[in-house]
Amino acid sequence: MKPTLFVSAAELSPVEVDRIVDIALAEDLAAGDVTTRSVIPPDALARGVISAREPMVLAGLSVAARVFARVDSRIVLTPTVADGSVLGRGAVVCEIVGPAHGVLTGERSALNLLQRMCGVATLTRRFVDALPVGSGARITDTRKTNPGMRALDRYAVRAGGGHNHRNDLSSAVLIKDNHVAVCGGVRPAIERARRAAPHTMRIECEVQSLAELDEALSAGVDVLMLDNFDDPQTIEALRRIRAISHPPIVEISGGITLGRVPTLAAMGLDVLSVGALTHGARAVDIGLDLDVTGSWDGATPLV
């Protein structure tokens, strides 16, 4: 069994978190929370817990805390576990205490973000756990993230034990099939990239056939992406790659299911990039259960 991986909330950009949180709150609070204003006394104090309602990997607790802080800075979340923890059904994620108005107003936005991030982390951990013991292969995400949510999606992948691919189009040179089509072939695309790209960047090229593979190898590519190769094609591709004196890093993408992970890793591939980690993750079930514990004088410490 692989060890639990812990990540720090410091890995998340506070600027990005606040941008996403503010968008979420703007959607929910266009004119305030009419229900809470109508039925809850303004001085009501709420205490409770956020807990897992199914097995999951935790990711994004600091994001949920930020939602509540943006609504009312007096709300206090006390974590009981860290991001990256594997949790069973019923596990308490954190305790919460604060003015009931703020807690109820921020509840849905906080849980929406937390459930989404935990879903990505949970699915990622399933792929990571499918790697054979001792494998050096990496499970990575892709840019197939929810628009505007990339920072949270990528953090959640790391919390699940996975790795991140390039963050955006300026992060790395990655020649795809349509680049090849416009350039008129794999080799001219790689050669143009070699001339124009910064010397600090590796050149990665996606190939869709063994013929394109040979062309990329002859052009001296740094990283090869085998796109939608089946197992026999992958075996042959690796044979050709290992026959050269300075083989590139080898990545495979497209059709990477949980069932294929052990086989592909055993072949000696370096990177398995899985778009489904972010575009196919299901939000997990997380709940906030409160007890309204009377009124608060506004001065007594909440914890």
C-alpha positions as CSV (number, residue, x, y, z in Angstrom):
1,M,0.0,0.0,0.0
2,K,1.3,3.4,-1.0
3,P,1.9,6.0,1.8
4,T,-0.5,8.9,2.3
5,L,0.8,12.0,0.6
6,F,0.3,15.3,2.3
7,V,0.3,18.7,0.5
8,S,0.4,22.1,1.9
9,A,-2.2,24.8,1.4
10,A,0.7,27.1,0.7
11,E,1.0,25.5,-2.7
12,L,-2.2,27.3,-3.7
13,S,-2.0,30.9,-4.9
14,P,-4.1,33.0,-2.6
15,V,-4.8,35.4,-5.5
16,E,-6.2,32.5,-7.6
17,V,-8.2,31.1,-4.6
18,D,-9.8,34.5,-3.9
19,R,-10.6,35.0,-7.6
20,I,-12.4,31.6,-7.8
21,V,-14.1,32.0,-4.4
22,D,-15.4,35.5,-5.3
23,I,-16.9,34.2,-8.5
24,A,-18.6,31.3,-6.6
25,L,-20.0,33.7,-4.0
26,A,-21.2,36.2,-6.7
27,E,-23.2,33.4,-8.3
28,D,-24.9,32.5,-5.0
29,L,-25.3,35.9,-3.4
30,A,-26.4,38.2,-6.1
31,A,-28.9,39.8,-3.6
32,G,-27.9,38.1,-0.4
33,D,-29.3,35.1,1.4
34,V,-33.0,35.8,1.8
35,T,-33.8,32.6,3.6
36,T,-31.2,33.0,6.3
37,R,-32.1,36.6,6.8
38,S,-35.8,35.6,7.2
39,V,-35.5,32.7,9.6
40,I,-32.2,33.0,11.6
41,P,-31.7,35.7,14.3
42,P,-28.8,37.9,13.4
43,D,-26.9,37.1,16.7
44,A,-27.3,33.3,16.3
45,L,-24.2,31.2,16.8
46,A,-23.6,28.0,14.9
47,R,-21.3,25.1,15.6
48,G,-20.8,21.9,13.6
49,V,-18.6,19.7,11.5
50,I,-17.8,19.1,7.9
51,S,-17.6,15.3,7.3
52,A,-17.1,12.7,4.6
53,R,-20.2,10.9,3.6
54,E,-18.3,8.4,1.5
55,P,-14.6,7.2,1.2
56,M,-12.5,9.9,-0.3
57,V,-9.2,11.7,-0.5
58,L,-9.3,15.2,1.0
59,A,-8.3,18.2,-1.0
60,G,-9.2,21.9,-0.7
61,L,-10.0,22.4,2.9
62,S,-8.2,25.8,2.9
63,V,-10.4,26.8,-0.1
64,A,-13.6,26.0,1.8
65,A,-12.2,28.0,4.8
66,R,-11.5,30.9,2.5
67,V,-15.2,30.9,1.3
68,F,-16.4,31.3,4.9
69,A,-13.8,33.9,5.6
70,R,-14.9,36.0,2.6
71,V,-18.5,35.8,3.9
72,D,-17.6,36.6,7.5
73,S,-14.1,36.7,8.9
74,R,-15.3,35.7,12.3
75,I,-16.0,32.1,11.2
76,V,-13.4,29.7,12.4
77,L,-12.6,26.3,10.8
78,T,-10.4,23.9,12.8
79,P,-9.1,21.1,10.6
80,T,-8.9,17.5,12.0
81,V,-7.1,16.0,9.0
82,A,-4.8,17.3,6.3
83,D,-5.2,17.5,2.5
84,G,-4.0,14.3,1.0
85,S,-5.5,12.1,3.7
86,V,-7.5,9.0,2.8
87,L,-10.8,9.2,4.7
88,G,-13.5,6.7,5.4
89,R,-17.2,7.3,5.5
90,G,-18.1,9.5,8.4
91,A,-14.7,11.0,9.0
92,V,-14.7,14.5,10.3
93,V,-12.8,16.9,8.1
94,C,-13.0,20.0,10.3
95,E,-15.0,21.7,13.0
96,I,-16.7,25.0,12.3
97,V,-18.0,27.7,14.6
98,G,-19.2,31.2,13.8
99,P,-22.1,33.5,13.3
100,A,-24.9,31.4,11.9
101,H,-25.7,33.9,9.1
102,G,-22.3,33.6,7.6
103,V,-22.0,29.9,8.0
104,L,-25.3,29.2,6.3
105,T,-24.7,31.8,3.6
106,G,-21.3,30.3,2.6
107,E,-22.2,26.6,3.0
108,R,-23.1,25.8,-0.6
109,S,-20.2,27.6,-2.2
110,A,-17.7,26.1,0.2
111,L,-19.0,22.5,-0.2
112,N,-19.3,22.8,-4.0
113,L,-15.6,23.7,-4.3
114,L,-14.5,21.1,-1.6
115,Q,-16.6,18.3,-3.2
116,R,-15.1,19.0,-6.6
117,M,-11.5,19.1,-5.4
118,C,-12.0,15.9,-3.3
119,G,-13.5,14.1,-6.3
120,V,-10.4,14.9,-8.4
121,A,-8.0,13.9,-5.6
122,T,-9.9,10.7,-5.0
123,L,-9.9,9.6,-8.7
124,T,-6.2,10.6,-9.0
125,R,-5.4,8.4,-6.0
126,R,-7.1,5.4,-7.6
127,F,-4.8,5.8,-10.7
128,V,-1.7,6.3,-8.5
129,D,-2.6,3.2,-6.5
130,A,-2.9,1.2,-9.7
131,L,0.8,1.7,-10.4
132,P,2.9,-1.4,-9.6
133,V,5.0,-1.2,-6.4
134,G,8.4,0.3,-7.3
135,S,7.2,1.8,-10.6
136,G,8.9,5.0,-11.6
137,A,6.0,6.1,-13.9
138,R,4.1,9.3,-13.1
139,I,0.4,9.8,-13.3
140,T,-0.2,13.3,-14.6
141,D,-3.2,15.5,-15.4
142,T,-3.8,17.5,-18.7
143,R,-5.2,20.9,-19.5
144,K,-8.7,19.4,-19.6
145,T,-9.7,21.3,-16.5
146,N,-12.9,23.2,-15.7
147,P,-12.6,26.6,-17.2
148,G,-11.4,29.1,-14.5
149,M,-10.8,26.2,-12.0
150,R,-7.4,25.0,-13.2
151,A,-5.5,26.1,-10.1
152,L,-7.8,24.1,-7.8
153,D,-8.0,21.1,-10.2
154,R,-4.2,20.8,-10.4
155,Y,-3.8,21.2,-6.6
156,A,-6.3,18.4,-6.2
157,V,-4.3,16.1,-8.5
158,R,-1.2,16.7,-6.4
159,A,-3.2,16.0,-3.2
160,G,-4.2,12.7,-4.8
161,G,-0.5,11.8,-5.4
162,G,-0.4,12.7,-9.0
163,H,1.7,15.2,-11.0
164,N,0.9,18.1,-13.2
165,H,1.5,18.5,-16.9
166,R,2.1,21.9,-18.4
167,N,-0.1,24.6,-16.7
168,D,-0.7,26.6,-19.8
169,L,0.4,27.2,-23.4
170,S,3.4,29.2,-22.4
171,S,4.7,26.6,-20.0
172,A,6.2,24.1,-22.5
173,V,6.6,23.3,-26.1
174,L,4.1,20.5,-27.0
175,I,3.6,19.9,-30.7
176,K,0.2,18.3,-31.3
177,D,-1.4,16.7,-34.3
178,N,-2.7,20.0,-35.7
179,H,0.7,21.7,-35.3
180,V,2.1,18.8,-37.4
181,A,-0.6,19.2,-40.0
182,V,0.0,22.9,-40.5
183,C,3.8,22.5,-40.5
184,G,3.7,19.6,-43.0
185,G,5.2,16.9,-40.8
186,V,6.7,16.0,-37.5
187,R,10.3,16.8,-38.4
188,P,9.7,20.3,-39.7
189,A,7.6,21.1,-36.6
190,I,10.3,19.9,-34.2
191,E,13.1,21.7,-36.2
192,R,11.1,25.0,-36.1
193,A,10.5,24.6,-32.4
194,R,14.2,23.9,-31.8
195,R,15.1,27.2,-33.5
196,A,12.5,29.4,-31.9
197,A,11.9,28.0,-28.4
198,P,13.9,29.1,-25.3
199,H,17.0,26.9,-24.8
200,T,15.7,26.1,-21.3
201,M,12.6,24.3,-22.7
202,R,12.3,20.7,-23.7
203,I,10.6,19.9,-27.0
204,E,7.8,17.5,-26.7
205,C,6.0,16.1,-29.7
206,E,2.8,14.0,-30.0
207,V,2.9,11.1,-32.5
208,Q,0.0,9.0,-33.7
209,S,1.8,6.3,-35.6
210,L,5.1,4.4,-35.7
211,A,6.1,6.3,-38.8
212,E,5.7,9.6,-37.0
213,L,7.6,8.1,-34.1
214,D,10.6,7.4,-36.3
215,E,10.4,10.9,-37.7
216,A,10.4,12.4,-34.2
217,L,13.3,10.3,-33.1
218,S,15.4,11.2,-36.1
219,A,14.7,14.9,-35.3
220,G,16.1,14.5,-31.8
221,V,12.9,15.2,-29.8
222,D,13.3,15.5,-26.0
223,V,9.9,14.1,-25.0
224,L,7.7,11.8,-27.0
225,M,3.9,11.5,-26.4
226,L,2.4,8.3,-27.8
227,D,-1.2,9.3,-28.6
228,N,-3.8,6.6,-28.4
229,F,-1.3,3.8,-28.9
230,D,-2.6,0.3,-28.1
231,D,-0.5,-2.2,-26.2
232,P,1.2,-3.9,-29.2
233,Q,2.0,-0.5,-30.7
234,T,3.4,0.8,-27.4
235,I,5.7,-2.3,-27.1
236,E,7.0,-1.7,-30.6
237,A,7.4,2.0,-30.0
238,L,9.4,1.4,-26.9
239,R,11.6,-1.2,-28.7
240,R,12.5,1.5,-31.3
241,I,13.0,4.2,-28.7
242,R,15.4,2.0,-26.6
243,A,17.5,1.2,-29.6
244,I,18.8,4.7,-29.9
245,S,21.7,6.0,-27.8
246,H,19.9,8.9,-26.1
247,P,16.2,8.0,-25.8
248,P,13.7,10.7,-25.0
249,I,11.3,10.7,-22.1
250,V,8.2,8.7,-23.1
251,E,4.7,9.7,-22.3
252,I,1.5,8.0,-23.3
253,S,-1.9,9.6,-23.5
254,G,-5.4,8.7,-24.7
255,G,-7.5,5.8,-23.5
256,I,-5.6,5.4,-20.2
257,T,-8.0,3.4,-18.0
258,L,-7.4,2.1,-14.5
259,G,-7.2,-1.4,-16.0
260,R,-4.4,-0.4,-18.3
261,V,-2.2,1.4,-15.8
262,P,-0.3,-1.7,-14.4
263,T,0.4,-3.0,-17.9
264,L,1.6,0.4,-19.2
265,A,3.7,1.1,-16.2
266,A,5.3,-2.4,-16.4
267,M,6.4,-1.6,-19.9
268,G,8.6,1.2,-18.6
269,L,6.8,4.3,-19.7
270,D,7.8,7.4,-17.9
271,V,4.5,9.4,-17.9
272,L,0.9,8.3,-18.1
273,S,-1.2,11.5,-18.8
274,V,-4.9,11.1,-17.9
275,G,-7.4,13.8,-18.9
276,A,-10.1,12.0,-17.0
277,L,-8.5,13.0,-13.6
278,T,-10.0,16.4,-14.0
279,H,-12.7,16.2,-16.8
280,G,-14.1,12.9,-15.6
281,A,-14.0,13.2,-11.8
282,R,-17.3,12.9,-9.8
283,A,-17.8,15.3,-6.9
284,V,-17.8,13.3,-3.7
285,D,-20.4,13.6,-1.0
286,I,-19.4,15.9,1.8
287,G,-21.8,17.4,4.4
288,L,-22.0,20.2,6.8
289,D,-24.0,19.4,10.0
290,L,-24.8,22.3,12.3
291,D,-26.2,22.8,15.8
292,V,-27.4,26.3,16.4
293,T,-26.2,26.9,20.0
294,G,-27.8,30.1,21.0
295,S,-26.8,33.7,20.6
296,W,-23.4,35.3,20.5
297,D,-22.4,38.6,22.1
298,G,-20.0,39.5,19.4
299,A,-17.1,39.7,21.8
300,T,-16.5,36.3,23.5
301,P,-13.9,34.3,21.6
302,L,-15.5,31.6,19.4
303,V,-12.8,29.0,20.1
